[in-house]
Amino acid sequence: MATKLDKAIKRELVLGEKTYTITIAPDGLKVVEKGKRNGKELSWSSIVSGDASLNENLKISVDATRPTS
């Protein structure tokens, strides 16, 4: 049986040379580079509905059309 998610859980993740803090909470998921305050936040409803994927694809397409300087 799975345990109910009723409070935030923090874990550390190392990717390459960077360390991130992952917070899994009842309202969503947050990924922040260690030592920083701001990061990426996603609500569970946006993940389940597919909005998170749609938003990421839109950001990639917009970034691809920006001129590089």
Sequence and secondary structure as in RCSB ss.txt:
>XXXX:A:sequence
MATKLDKAIKRELVLGEKTYTITIAPDGLKVVEKGKRNGKELSWSSIVSGDASLNENLKISVDATRPTS
>XXXX:A:secstr
      S EEEEEEETTEEEEEEEETTEEEEEETT S  EEEEHHHHHHTHHHHHHHHHHHHHHHS   
